[in-house]
Amino acid sequence: MSAPMLAAMRAAGLAPAKDLELRDDGKLTRYRVAGDKSGSRNGWYVLHAGPILAGAFGSWKTGESHTWREATTKPQTPAERAELAKRIKAMHSAREAEQVAVQASAADRAAKLWARAHPATDAHPYLRRKRVPAIGVRALRDMLVIPARDVAGTLHTLQFISPDGSKRFLTGGRIRGCYFAMGRPADVLLLAEGLATGSTLHLATGAAVAVCFNCGNL
């Protein structure tokens, strides 16, 4: 029954790490995605039974989500279309409710890691290579740690930058609408995608900068 949706999950790069029998109970279920670290459950799915099976799945790690419905050549009746729309709405509600919990957990972990981190120095390999100083960022082991806050100043997640320049965020943390601030806005506020670009702009102009982390969040 669940084979076609499992095939869709594999095609999207979100295959389960081990055999998984999908339950069509309409409840959001988390699972480990193949390739993710042991013990993690970043993947999620919802599957609804009915005249036409319909579901959704995604990853809290990547932030992606996909919808799926059973292929059929039989025309739907108005009642079936209404029922399908109802189930799709329920799936979105389940995902949104779980997202709130996931983001709250990530924010709590971000606060603990930020408290453990220490002020970064200009000697970090990434900063040296980019020729920018450490402005308000911290370090944890060999990684730079950049806080992502909302307009109220609430910390939601962290970005980590390794010495080789690779970047990652805490799994499940909220990024949308969050940024890393340099300086206080006066008549100008500059928006930048990444830390190095933001630092360069701030040093060159003296203007306040909001590092938005990715182009979709600008």
QUIZI-V928988 format. One record per residue. RES is the residue in three letters. PSI is psi in degrees with one decimal (none if undefined). OMEGA is omega in whole degrees, 0 to 359 (NA if undefined). D_CENTER is the distance of its C-alpha to the mean C-alpha in Angstrom with 2 decimals. Layout:
BEGIN
res:RES psi:PSI omega:OMEGA d_center:D_CENTER
res:RES psi:PSI omega:OMEGA d_center:D_CENTER
END
This chain:
BEGIN
res:MET psi:-37.8 omega:185 d_center:30.06
res:SER psi:-1.8 omega:185 d_center:26.43
res:ALA psi:-45.6 omega:181 d_center:27.10
res:PRO psi:-38.6 omega:179 d_center:26.18
res:MET psi:-36.2 omega:175 d_center:22.69
res:LEU psi:-37.9 omega:178 d_center:22.23
res:ALA psi:-39.6 omega:178 d_center:23.41
res:ALA psi:-37.9 omega:178 d_center:20.84
res:MET psi:-41.6 omega:178 d_center:18.05
res:ARG psi:-41.3 omega:181 d_center:19.72
res:ALA psi:-29.3 omega:180 d_center:20.12
res:ALA psi:0.5 omega:181 d_center:16.41
res:GLY psi:20.9 omega:182 d_center:15.89
res:LEU psi:37.5 omega:180 d_center:14.69
res:ALA psi:142.6 omega:176 d_center:18.10
res:PRO psi:147.9 omega:180 d_center:18.69
res:ALA psi:-23.2 omega:177 d_center:19.85
res:LYS psi:171.1 omega:182 d_center:23.07
res:ASP psi:133.7 omega:183 d_center:25.11
res:LEU psi:121.4 omega:176 d_center:23.53
res:GLU psi:112.6 omega:183 d_center:25.64
res:LEU psi:132.6 omega:179 d_center:23.66
res:ARG psi:130.4 omega:181 d_center:25.02
res:ASP psi:50.1 omega:182 d_center:25.77
res:ASP psi:2.4 omega:178 d_center:25.84
res:GLY psi:7.2 omega:180 d_center:23.18
res:LYS psi:143.3 omega:178 d_center:21.13
res:LEU psi:127.5 omega:181 d_center:17.47
res:THR psi:134.6 omega:180 d_center:17.61
res:ARG psi:151.0 omega:180 d_center:15.17
res:TYR psi:164.5 omega:178 d_center:16.16
res:ARG psi:127.4 omega:178 d_center:15.74
res:VAL psi:139.6 omega:177 d_center:14.79
res:ALA psi:128.9 omega:180 d_center:17.50
res:GLY psi:-19.4 omega:176 d_center:16.87
res:ASP psi:160.7 omega:184 d_center:14.45
res:LYS psi:152.3 omega:181 d_center:16.32
res:SER psi:136.6 omega:179 d_center:18.96
res:GLY psi:-13.3 omega:180 d_center:18.34
res:SER psi:154.5 omega:175 d_center:14.60
res:ARG psi:67.0 omega:182 d_center:13.68
res:ASN psi:-23.1 omega:179 d_center:10.17
res:GLY psi:154.1 omega:178 d_center:11.76
res:TRP psi:154.5 omega:175 d_center:13.15
res:TYR psi:156.4 omega:172 d_center:15.99
res:VAL psi:134.4 omega:179 d_center:18.50
res:LEU psi:128.3 omega:179 d_center:21.98
res:HIS psi:134.4 omega:174 d_center:24.86
res:ALA psi:170.9 omega:178 d_center:28.48
res:GLY psi:-174.8 omega:175 d_center:31.04
res:PRO psi:-33.9 omega:176 d_center:33.32
res:ILE psi:121.3 omega:177 d_center:30.31
res:LEU psi:138.4 omega:178 d_center:27.39
res:ALA psi:143.7 omega:182 d_center:24.02
res:GLY psi:179.6 omega:177 d_center:20.52
res:ALA psi:155.0 omega:179 d_center:16.81
res:PHE psi:163.3 omega:181 d_center:14.26
res:GLY psi:-164.0 omega:182 d_center:10.75
res:SER psi:129.2 omega:175 d_center:8.18
res:TRP psi:-23.5 omega:181 d_center:5.66
res:LYS psi:-45.1 omega:181 d_center:5.41
res:THR psi:-18.3 omega:182 d_center:5.16
res:GLY psi:-0.1 omega:183 d_center:4.04
res:GLU psi:155.8 omega:175 d_center:7.80
res:SER psi:149.1 omega:182 d_center:10.69
res:HIS psi:148.8 omega:174 d_center:14.41
res:THR psi:155.3 omega:181 d_center:17.65
res:TRP psi:145.8 omega:173 d_center:20.86
res:ARG psi:149.6 omega:182 d_center:24.49
res:GLU psi:133.7 omega:178 d_center:27.63
res:ALA psi:135.4 omega:179 d_center:29.82
res:THR psi:148.5 omega:178 d_center:33.22
res:THR psi:-7.0 omega:181 d_center:36.24
res:LYS psi:126.8 omega:179 d_center:37.61
res:PRO psi:141.3 omega:179 d_center:37.42
res:GLN psi:144.0 omega:174 d_center:35.59
res:THR psi:161.6 omega:177 d_center:37.68
res:PRO psi:-38.0 omega:180 d_center:36.73
res:ALA psi:-39.5 omega:179 d_center:36.15
res:GLU psi:-39.4 omega:178 d_center:33.80
res:ARG psi:-40.8 omega:179 d_center:31.79
res:ALA psi:-40.5 omega:180 d_center:31.57
res:GLU psi:-39.4 omega:179 d_center:30.53
res:LEU psi:-43.2 omega:178 d_center:27.80
res:ALA psi:-38.2 omega:179 d_center:26.44
res:LYS psi:-41.6 omega:180 d_center:26.61
res:ARG psi:-38.4 omega:178 d_center:24.67
res:ILE psi:-40.4 omega:177 d_center:21.89
res:LYS psi:-40.5 omega:179 d_center:21.70
res:ALA psi:-37.1 omega:179 d_center:21.63
res:MET psi:-42.8 omega:179 d_center:18.72
res:HIS psi:-39.4 omega:179 d_center:16.63
res:SER psi:-41.8 omega:180 d_center:17.88
res:ALA psi:-42.1 omega:180 d_center:17.03
res:ARG psi:-42.1 omega:181 d_center:13.39
res:GLU psi:-39.6 omega:179 d_center:13.23
res:ALA psi:-41.9 omega:179 d_center:15.18
res:GLU psi:-34.7 omega:180 d_center:13.08
res:GLN psi:-38.5 omega:178 d_center:9.86
res:VAL psi:-44.6 omega:180 d_center:12.11
res:ALA psi:-41.9 omega:180 d_center:13.15
res:VAL psi:-44.2 omega:181 d_center:9.91
res:GLN psi:-35.6 omega:178 d_center:8.90
res:ALA psi:-40.6 omega:178 d_center:12.58
res:SER psi:-41.4 omega:179 d_center:12.69
res:ALA psi:-39.9 omega:179 d_center:10.04
res:ALA psi:-39.0 omega:178 d_center:12.09
res:ASP psi:-43.0 omega:179 d_center:15.19
res:ARG psi:-37.9 omega:179 d_center:14.36
res:ALA psi:-42.8 omega:181 d_center:13.45
res:ALA psi:-40.5 omega:180 d_center:16.85
res:LYS psi:-42.5 omega:180 d_center:18.67
res:LEU psi:-38.7 omega:179 d_center:17.50
res:TRP psi:-38.3 omega:179 d_center:18.22
res:ALA psi:-32.3 omega:179 d_center:21.60
res:ARG psi:-26.7 omega:183 d_center:22.36
res:ALA psi:157.9 omega:180 d_center:21.67
res:HIS psi:158.9 omega:181 d_center:24.68
res:PRO psi:131.0 omega:179 d_center:25.33
res:ALA psi:157.7 omega:177 d_center:24.72
res:THR psi:164.3 omega:180 d_center:27.77
res:ASP psi:-10.1 omega:183 d_center:28.55
res:ALA psi:-5.1 omega:180 d_center:29.44
res:HIS psi:134.2 omega:184 d_center:25.94
res:PRO psi:-38.8 omega:181 d_center:26.18
res:TYR psi:-44.4 omega:180 d_center:23.26
res:LEU psi:-39.2 omega:177 d_center:24.82
res:ARG psi:-43.7 omega:181 d_center:28.27
res:ARG psi:-36.7 omega:180 d_center:27.33
res:LYS psi:-8.4 omega:179 d_center:25.82
res:ARG psi:44.5 omega:176 d_center:28.80
res:VAL psi:151.2 omega:179 d_center:27.02
res:PRO psi:170.7 omega:176 d_center:27.47
res:ALA psi:108.2 omega:182 d_center:25.13
res:ILE psi:97.9 omega:175 d_center:24.58
res:GLY psi:9.2 omega:181 d_center:23.07
res:VAL psi:163.5 omega:180 d_center:20.73
res:ARG psi:177.1 omega:180 d_center:21.18
res:ALA psi:145.1 omega:176 d_center:21.41
res:LEU psi:116.4 omega:190 d_center:20.77
res:ARG psi:-122.0 omega:182 d_center:22.87
res:ASP psi:12.3 omega:185 d_center:22.67
res:MET psi:141.1 omega:168 d_center:19.26
res:LEU psi:145.7 omega:180 d_center:18.78
res:VAL psi:120.4 omega:182 d_center:16.51
res:ILE psi:124.2 omega:181 d_center:15.31
res:PRO psi:142.9 omega:175 d_center:14.43
res:ALA psi:112.7 omega:184 d_center:12.21
res:ARG psi:158.8 omega:175 d_center:14.35
res:ASP psi:-176.9 omega:184 d_center:15.15
res:VAL psi:-19.3 omega:178 d_center:18.69
res:ALA psi:-4.1 omega:180 d_center:20.18
res:GLY psi:5.7 omega:180 d_center:19.21
res:THR psi:129.2 omega:179 d_center:17.00
res:LEU psi:126.6 omega:181 d_center:14.67
res:HIS psi:-37.2 omega:181 d_center:11.10
res:THR psi:177.9 omega:180 d_center:9.44
res:LEU psi:146.3 omega:170 d_center:10.95
res:GLN psi:137.3 omega:178 d_center:11.01
res:PHE psi:133.1 omega:177 d_center:13.52
res:ILE psi:120.0 omega:180 d_center:16.01
res:SER psi:165.0 omega:179 d_center:18.52
res:PRO psi:-31.4 omega:180 d_center:22.15
res:ASP psi:-0.2 omega:177 d_center:21.83
res:GLY psi:-3.9 omega:178 d_center:19.14
res:SER psi:144.1 omega:186 d_center:16.21
res:LYS psi:146.9 omega:174 d_center:12.90
res:ARG psi:159.8 omega:178 d_center:9.83
res:PHE psi:162.7 omega:171 d_center:7.45
res:LEU psi:135.2 omega:180 d_center:7.79
res:THR psi:130.4 omega:174 d_center:6.09
res:GLY psi:-3.8 omega:182 d_center:4.87
res:GLY psi:149.0 omega:178 d_center:5.66
res:ARG psi:129.7 omega:176 d_center:6.34
res:ILE psi:-38.4 omega:183 d_center:6.76
res:ARG psi:125.6 omega:179 d_center:8.86
res:GLY psi:4.5 omega:179 d_center:12.39
res:CYS psi:158.5 omega:184 d_center:12.03
res:TYR psi:169.2 omega:174 d_center:14.01
res:PHE psi:124.6 omega:187 d_center:16.33
res:ALA psi:140.3 omega:171 d_center:19.95
res:MET psi:116.2 omega:181 d_center:23.06
res:GLY psi:174.0 omega:179 d_center:26.30
res:ARG psi:130.3 omega:182 d_center:27.24
res:PRO psi:138.1 omega:172 d_center:27.49
res:ALA psi:-98.6 omega:177 d_center:31.11
res:ASP psi:-7.1 omega:183 d_center:31.98
res:VAL psi:138.4 omega:171 d_center:29.21
res:LEU psi:120.1 omega:180 d_center:25.46
res:LEU psi:140.9 omega:177 d_center:23.95
res:LEU psi:133.0 omega:179 d_center:20.38
res:ALA psi:153.8 omega:181 d_center:19.05
res:GLU psi:-45.5 omega:186 d_center:16.02
res:GLY psi:168.9 omega:183 d_center:16.32
res:LEU psi:-48.2 omega:184 d_center:18.12
res:ALA psi:-43.7 omega:179 d_center:21.24
res:THR psi:-44.2 omega:180 d_center:21.83
res:GLY psi:-42.5 omega:179 d_center:21.39
res:SER psi:-41.9 omega:180 d_center:23.78
res:THR psi:-44.4 omega:179 d_center:26.25
res:LEU psi:-44.1 omega:181 d_center:26.39
res:HIS psi:-42.8 omega:180 d_center:26.87
res:LEU psi:-38.2 omega:185 d_center:29.64
res:ALA psi:-32.7 omega:187 d_center:31.34
res:THR psi:-24.1 omega:186 d_center:31.48
res:GLY psi:-2.5 omega:181 d_center:31.16
res:ALA psi:157.8 omega:176 d_center:29.00
res:ALA psi:144.8 omega:181 d_center:25.94
res:VAL psi:140.5 omega:172 d_center:22.63
res:ALA psi:114.3 omega:177 d_center:19.09
res:VAL psi:117.4 omega:189 d_center:16.60
res:CYS psi:-5.1 omega:172 d_center:13.73
res:PHE psi:-37.8 omega:176 d_center:11.69
res:ASN psi:160.8 omega:186 d_center:11.42
res:CYS psi:-28.9 omega:179 d_center:13.94
res:GLY psi:-13.9 omega:182 d_center:11.99
res:ASN psi:-1.3 omega:181 d_center:11.77
res:LEU psi:none omega:NA d_center:15.43
END
